[in-house]
Amino acid sequence: MANLIKAAFLTELERRFGEFRKLNGSASLFEARDGRFRIYIRYSKLHENDQAFHGLRRQDLDRLNGIPSAVCFLRDNQTEPLIVPTAILHELLLPIVPAQDGQYKMLLYSNAAGCELRIATIGRFNFTAYLGWNELETIAGNSDPNVTFKPSHSGIQSMLSAIGARQGFDIWIPANDRQKIDPKLTSHFTSITNLPAIFKTVKFIVEEIDIIWFKRGSAEPQAFFEVEHTTPIYTGLLRFNDLHLSLVRGKPSFSIVASEERRPLFVRALNRPTFRASGLSELCTFLEYRHLQSWHSRNS
């Protein structure tokens, strides 16, 4: 299966970008014939709960350093490849030491909040925006990168509401924010006005969460989002931690939504002992503004 999926990907890669050559000493590194960019291909079969386990070799990543490149994560039954710029992964992996076999271990899976990559000892990151070929088109110079995104708090809430509503979720927005939702960013939907009884003991916390997606017609939360534009990320994590400890069933996702510049703050805060002990560090994801914008565009 691995060879078939990889062969199909390489065929499509050549159709889109021209001929490629394999780099010496590696079965996974390829370079465009004109030398414009490189791509690192990793495959995993699907395991329990549709999870894919990937390993990135340090020596292979070193051969991409400073070169326009991306890592492509392939898996069984995929509809689109996940193609992540190498620069993003270099930044995340730089502070940590690879496993004894020289690989950085990561887990790829999908849930209500999109496509997430969990990197061992660091955390979880929402990479839904990197599904498909768009990022490789940018790296190859075939398209312009996204224009710098200058979001507002209500704009982010509007995008998250739009995505959730299109995916069939009921949406919670704090009462003070409901009138600020931008109709240009989302079609009409009716937000929940009363929280389920399961949140009785933590209602004062839940009613301030920026966006919550609920399974339609039920009291089951599927995803919580906190927009940390300028406020401390640690504060949002504390709210999530209280909710995580109070929920008696289900495993909803928790997402901190912020600018790319705040990602290191998220990693440091999430890896504090208190969040490791509670298990929140295994559940909470970082979603960048630019990725949210791309996700919103894909769902328009």
C-alpha positions in Angstrom: 0.0 0.0 0.0 2.8 2.4 0.9 4.4 2.0 -2.5 1.1 2.5 -4.3 0.2 5.7 -2.4 3.7 7.1 -2.8 3.8 6.3 -6.5 0.4 8.0 -7.0 1.7 11.1 -5.2 4.9 11.3 -7.2 2.9 10.9 -10.5 0.7 13.8 -9.5 3.7 15.8 -8.3 5.3 15.4 -11.7 2.1 16.4 -13.5 1.9 19.6 -11.5 5.5 20.6 -11.2 7.5 18.7 -13.8 10.2 16.1 -13.4 11.8 15.2 -10.0 15.0 13.4 -9.1 15.7 11.4 -5.9 18.5 12.8 -3.8 21.5 10.6 -3.3 21.5 8.6 0.0 17.7 8.9 0.6 14.6 7.1 -0.5 12.4 9.9 0.7 14.0 13.2 -0.5 13.2 14.5 -3.9 14.2 17.7 -5.8 12.6 19.4 -8.7 14.7 19.0 -11.8 15.1 22.8 -12.1 16.3 22.9 -8.4 13.5 25.2 -7.3 12.5 23.2 -4.3 12.7 19.9 -2.4 10.1 17.7 -0.9 10.4 15.1 1.9 7.9 12.3 1.6 6.7 10.3 4.7 4.1 7.6 4.7 2.1 5.8 7.5 -0.6 3.3 7.4 -3.7 4.1 9.5 -3.8 2.7 13.0 -6.6 2.7 15.7 -8.9 5.7 15.5 -7.5 6.6 12.1 -4.2 7.8 13.5 -1.1 7.9 11.4 2.4 7.7 13.0 5.3 9.4 11.3 9.0 9.8 11.9 11.2 12.6 10.5 14.9 11.8 10.3 17.2 14.5 11.5 19.7 14.0 8.8 17.0 14.3 6.1 15.7 17.5 7.6 19.2 18.9 7.7 19.3 18.5 3.9 16.3 20.8 3.6 17.6 23.5 5.8 17.7 26.9 4.1 16.1 25.5 0.9 12.5 26.1 -0.3 11.0 22.8 0.7 8.1 20.9 2.4 7.4 17.7 4.2 4.5 15.6 2.7 2.7 13.3 5.1 0.9 10.5 3.2 -1.5 8.0 4.7 -4.1 5.4 3.8 -7.5 6.5 2.6 -6.4 10.1 2.2 -8.3 12.5 0.0 -5.5 15.1 0.1 -1.9 15.1 1.2 -0.7 17.1 4.1 2.1 19.3 2.9 3.9 21.4 5.6 6.6 23.9 4.9 9.9 22.6 6.3 10.6 26.0 8.0 7.6 25.5 10.3 8.8 22.1 11.4 12.4 23.3 11.8 11.2 26.0 14.2 9.1 23.5 16.2 11.7 20.7 16.3 14.8 22.8 16.9 14.5 22.9 20.8 14.1 19.1 21.2 16.3 16.0 20.8 15.2 13.3 18.4 14.5 9.7 19.6 17.3 7.2 19.9 16.7 6.1 16.2 17.4 9.7 15.1 13.8 10.5 14.3 11.3 13.0 15.5 8.1 11.2 16.3 4.7 12.7 15.5 1.1 11.6 15.2 -1.4 12.8 12.5 -5.1 12.5 12.9 -8.4 14.4 12.3 -11.1 15.5 14.7 -13.9 18.0 15.0 -11.3 20.9 15.0 -9.6 19.7 11.7 -6.3 18.0 10.9 -3.8 18.0 13.8 -0.2 17.0 14.1 1.0 16.0 17.5 4.8 16.3 18.0 6.1 14.2 20.9 7.3 16.4 23.9 6.1 19.6 22.2 2.3 19.7 21.7 -0.4 19.6 19.1 -0.8 21.9 16.1 -3.7 22.5 13.8 -2.4 22.1 10.2 -5.8 21.9 8.4 -4.6 24.8 6.2 -1.8 22.6 4.8 -4.1 19.9 3.4 -3.9 19.9 -0.4 -1.4 21.4 -2.9 -1.7 25.1 -2.2 1.3 25.4 0.0 3.5 23.5 -2.5 2.3 25.9 -5.2 3.6 28.7 -3.1 6.9 27.1 -2.3 7.4 26.3 -6.0 6.7 29.9 -6.9 3.6 29.1 -8.8 1.3 31.3 -6.6 1.7 34.2 -4.3 1.7 33.6 -0.6 -1.2 34.7 1.5 -1.5 38.4 2.1 -0.6 39.3 5.7 -3.7 38.6 7.7 -4.6 41.4 10.2 -7.5 39.9 12.3 -9.8 41.3 14.9 -11.1 39.3 17.8 -14.7 39.3 16.4 -13.3 38.4 12.9 -11.7 35.3 14.3 -14.9 34.4 16.1 -16.9 34.9 12.9 -14.6 32.6 10.9 -14.7 29.9 13.6 -18.5 30.2 13.7 -18.8 29.9 10.0 -16.6 26.8 9.8 -18.4 25.1 12.7 -21.9 25.9 11.3 -20.9 24.6 7.8 -19.7 21.3 9.5 -23.1 20.9 11.2 -22.3 22.0 14.7 -24.3 24.1 17.0 -22.3 27.2 18.0 -21.9 29.0 21.3 -20.7 32.6 21.4 -20.5 34.7 24.6 -23.6 37.0 24.9 -21.5 40.2 24.7 -19.9 39.1 21.4 -23.0 37.9 19.4 -23.8 41.2 17.9 -20.2 41.7 16.8 -20.2 38.7 14.4 -19.3 39.8 10.9 -22.0 38.8 8.4 -19.5 39.1 5.5 -17.5 36.2 7.0 -20.3 33.8 7.8 -23.7 32.9 6.6 -26.7 33.3 8.9 -26.8 30.9 11.8 -28.5 30.9 15.2 -26.1 30.6 18.2 -27.0 28.7 21.4 -28.2 31.1 24.1 -28.3 28.7 27.0 -25.5 26.4 28.1 -26.2 22.7 28.8 -26.8 21.7 32.4 -23.6 19.6 32.4 -21.7 22.9 32.8 -23.6 24.0 35.9 -20.6 23.9 38.2 -18.3 25.7 35.7 -20.8 28.0 34.0 -18.9 31.1 34.9 -15.9 29.8 33.0 -17.7 28.2 30.0 -19.8 31.3 29.2 -16.7 33.3 28.6 -15.1 30.8 26.1 -14.8 32.6 22.7 -16.3 29.8 20.6 -17.7 26.3 21.4 -18.9 23.8 18.9 -21.6 21.3 20.1 -22.8 18.2 18.4 -26.0 19.4 16.8 -29.1 19.1 19.0 -27.1 17.8 22.0 -25.2 18.8 25.1 -22.0 17.3 23.9 -19.2 19.8 23.3 -16.9 18.9 20.4 -14.4 21.8 20.3 -13.5 24.8 22.5 -11.6 27.8 21.0 -9.9 30.7 22.9 -8.7 33.6 20.8 -5.5 35.0 22.5 -4.8 38.1 20.4 -3.0 40.0 23.1 -4.1 38.4 26.4 -1.8 35.9 28.1 -2.0 32.4 26.6 -1.6 30.9 30.0 -4.9 32.4 31.0 -6.7 30.6 28.2 -5.0 27.3 29.1 -6.1 27.7 32.7 -9.8 28.0 31.5 -9.3 24.9 29.4 -7.7 23.0 32.2 -10.7 23.7 34.5 -13.1 22.5 31.8 -11.0 19.4 31.0 -11.0 18.4 34.7 -14.7 19.0 35.1 -15.9 17.1 32.0 -16.9 13.5 32.9 -17.4 12.1 29.4 -16.2 12.7 25.9 -12.9 14.1 24.7 -13.5 17.5 23.0 -10.6 19.3 21.5 -9.2 22.5 22.9 -7.6 25.1 20.6 -5.7 28.3 21.4 -6.0 30.6 18.4 -3.3 33.2 18.0 -0.7 34.7 15.7 2.3 32.7 14.5 4.6 34.9 16.7 2.9 33.5 19.8 3.4 29.9 19.0 6.6 29.6 21.2 4.7 31.1 24.1 2.0 28.4 23.6 4.6 25.6 23.6 6.3 26.9 26.8 3.0 27.4 28.6 1.4 24.1 27.6 4.5 22.2 28.8 4.3 23.5 32.4 4.0 20.6 34.9 0.4 21.5 35.8 -0.9 20.9 32.3 1.2 17.8 31.8 -0.2 16.3 35.1 -3.8 17.1 34.1 -3.4 15.7 30.6 -4.3 19.0 28.9 -1.0 19.0 27.1 -2.2 15.9 25.2 -5.4 17.6 24.1 -4.8 21.2 23.4 -3.9 22.5 19.9 -2.4 25.7 18.5 -4.2 27.2 15.6 -2.5 30.1 13.7 -4.5 33.0 12.3 -3.2 32.4 8.8 -4.2 28.7 9.0 -7.6 29.7 10.2 -8.0 32.1 7.3 -7.1 29.3 4.8 -9.4 26.8 6.6 -12.2 29.4 6.3 -11.5 29.9 2.6 -11.5 26.2 2.0 -15.0 26.0 3.5 -16.5 29.0 1.8 
